[in-house]
Amino acid sequence: MKVELVTSLKRQATKILADLHESKEPILITEHGKPSAYLIDVQDYEYMQNRLAILEGIARGERSLSEGRTLTHNEARGKMSKWLK
């Protein structure tokens, strides 16, 4: 992973962004020698957000199963009937 100082980002933002778009490799931005932020490509960020939403949905489903909050197929179909027409 590439690491850049925040001062470099301020001075060379256009070049750093061009490199980011070309390499698609996240860049760790540091301030005073400590990690401060990650700079990532927009498409990669949106992809990660989509995957996170899917994983959260799976986790909710697993939690429902473990808590016994489930429906039979017919019960679910009845509740969803207005959307399934």
ROLO-956551 format. One record per residue (C-alpha): residue number from 1; x, y, z. Coordinates in Angstrom, 2 decimals. Example, Ala and Ser with C-alpha at 12.3 -4.5 7.8 and 13.67 -1.06 7.14 Angstrom:
2
n: 1; xx: 12.30; yy: -4.50; zz: 7.80
n: 2; xx: 13.67; yy: -1.06; zz: 7.14
END
This chain:
85
n: 1; xx: 0.00; yy: 0.00; zz: 0.00
n: 2; xx: 1.18; yy: 3.44; zz: -0.89
n: 3; xx: 1.68; yy: 5.99; zz: 1.92
n: 4; xx: 1.59; yy: 9.76; zz: 1.46
n: 5; xx: 2.06; yy: 12.65; zz: 3.84
n: 6; xx: -0.88; yy: 15.00; zz: 4.17
n: 7; xx: 1.43; yy: 17.81; zz: 3.04
n: 8; xx: 2.18; yy: 15.87; zz: -0.15
n: 9; xx: -1.54; yy: 15.46; zz: -0.73
n: 10; xx: -2.02; yy: 19.21; zz: -0.35
n: 11; xx: 0.78; yy: 20.00; zz: -2.79
n: 12; xx: 0.31; yy: 17.21; zz: -5.35
n: 13; xx: -3.37; yy: 16.30; zz: -5.16
n: 14; xx: -3.84; yy: 16.07; zz: -8.92
n: 15; xx: -0.86; yy: 13.74; zz: -9.40
n: 16; xx: -1.77; yy: 11.58; zz: -6.39
n: 17; xx: -5.36; yy: 11.24; zz: -7.63
n: 18; xx: -4.14; yy: 10.36; zz: -11.13
n: 19; xx: -1.89; yy: 7.66; zz: -9.66
n: 20; xx: -4.79; yy: 6.38; zz: -7.56
n: 21; xx: -7.11; yy: 6.09; zz: -10.56
n: 22; xx: -4.41; yy: 4.29; zz: -12.55
n: 23; xx: -3.25; yy: 1.85; zz: -9.88
n: 24; xx: -6.56; yy: 1.43; zz: -7.96
n: 25; xx: -4.35; yy: 0.93; zz: -4.89
n: 26; xx: -5.57; yy: 2.66; zz: -1.70
n: 27; xx: -3.30; yy: 5.36; zz: -0.30
n: 28; xx: -2.73; yy: 5.79; zz: 3.41
n: 29; xx: -2.53; yy: 9.48; zz: 4.34
n: 30; xx: -0.43; yy: 10.27; zz: 7.40
n: 31; xx: -0.30; yy: 13.34; zz: 9.63
n: 32; xx: 2.61; yy: 13.82; zz: 12.01
n: 33; xx: 3.76; yy: 10.26; zz: 11.27
n: 34; xx: 0.43; yy: 8.69; zz: 12.23
n: 35; xx: -2.26; yy: 7.18; zz: 9.99
n: 36; xx: -5.01; yy: 9.72; zz: 9.36
n: 37; xx: -7.14; yy: 8.55; zz: 6.42
n: 38; xx: -7.33; yy: 6.27; zz: 3.42
n: 39; xx: -7.77; yy: 7.62; zz: -0.07
n: 40; xx: -9.55; yy: 5.12; zz: -2.31
n: 41; xx: -11.05; yy: 5.12; zz: -5.78
n: 42; xx: -14.77; yy: 5.98; zz: -5.95
n: 43; xx: -15.71; yy: 2.73; zz: -7.71
n: 44; xx: -13.83; yy: 0.70; zz: -5.09
n: 45; xx: -15.57; yy: 2.61; zz: -2.29
n: 46; xx: -19.02; yy: 2.02; zz: -3.82
n: 47; xx: -18.21; yy: -1.67; zz: -4.33
n: 48; xx: -17.14; yy: -1.98; zz: -0.68
n: 49; xx: -20.32; yy: -0.22; zz: 0.50
n: 50; xx: -22.45; yy: -2.59; zz: -1.57
n: 51; xx: -20.65; yy: -5.63; zz: -0.15
n: 52; xx: -21.03; yy: -4.27; zz: 3.37
n: 53; xx: -24.79; yy: -3.85; zz: 2.87
n: 54; xx: -25.04; yy: -7.45; zz: 1.64
n: 55; xx: -23.04; yy: -8.75; zz: 4.61
n: 56; xx: -25.20; yy: -6.75; zz: 7.03
n: 57; xx: -28.30; yy: -8.32; zz: 5.46
n: 58; xx: -26.83; yy: -11.79; zz: 5.89
n: 59; xx: -25.97; yy: -11.01; zz: 9.53
n: 60; xx: -29.56; yy: -9.82; zz: 10.17
n: 61; xx: -30.86; yy: -13.05; zz: 8.62
n: 62; xx: -28.56; yy: -15.19; zz: 10.75
n: 63; xx: -29.61; yy: -13.25; zz: 13.86
n: 64; xx: -33.28; yy: -13.81; zz: 13.00
n: 65; xx: -32.64; yy: -17.52; zz: 12.60
n: 66; xx: -30.85; yy: -17.79; zz: 15.93
n: 67; xx: -33.70; yy: -15.87; zz: 17.63
n: 68; xx: -36.33; yy: -18.08; zz: 16.03
n: 69; xx: -37.87; yy: -15.22; zz: 14.05
n: 70; xx: -38.62; yy: -17.17; zz: 10.88
n: 71; xx: -41.62; yy: -17.80; zz: 8.62
n: 72; xx: -42.63; yy: -20.73; zz: 6.51
n: 73; xx: -42.60; yy: -20.24; zz: 2.75
n: 74; xx: -46.39; yy: -19.87; zz: 2.68
n: 75; xx: -46.37; yy: -17.33; zz: 5.55
n: 76; xx: -43.70; yy: -15.28; zz: 3.81
n: 77; xx: -45.54; yy: -15.48; zz: 0.50
n: 78; xx: -48.73; yy: -14.23; zz: 2.18
n: 79; xx: -46.90; yy: -11.25; zz: 3.71
n: 80; xx: -45.18; yy: -10.48; zz: 0.40
n: 81; xx: -48.23; yy: -11.05; zz: -1.82
n: 82; xx: -48.78; yy: -7.35; zz: -2.54
n: 83; xx: -45.23; yy: -7.14; zz: -3.99
n: 84; xx: -45.29; yy: -10.49; zz: -5.81
n: 85; xx: -48.24; yy: -9.72; zz: -8.10
END
